Amino acid sequence: MSAHVVEVGTELPPLVLHYTREDLVRYAGASGDFNPIHWSDRAARALGMPSVIAHGMLTMGKALRIVTDWVGDPARVEGYFVRFTKPVPVPDDDAGVNVHVTARVTALEDGLATIAIDALLGETRVLGSAQAQVRCG
């Protein structure tokens, strides 16, 4: 966490999350989530998706890094909530795709900061109502 005083409106340093198909394979192995929408374009398209999509929990976990990087100690995160609003399609190429994450402090009470998190793929919000509670003191 910055040495500066934390106050409502404080913006955290932005974060870019990069996803490739290789990341999805690794996450599937680590999580045990082998749903074919995360590795088969055919299965994803059968459900109306443009292509393979990133695991929601992978996006959720990676987005929280904006808070853990800022606070310095992940144990200071006391709560985290998100709603999945749109999938993150991951192309079958070497370039992958980026999700841009921003965050700001929206409330402070009794040493606990509430941080609103925005995660955008282009202009599309992929997480909704995302917020974390972090112990500041």
Order of alpha helices (4+ residues) and beta strands (2+ residues): beta-alpha-alpha-alpha-beta-beta-beta-beta-beta
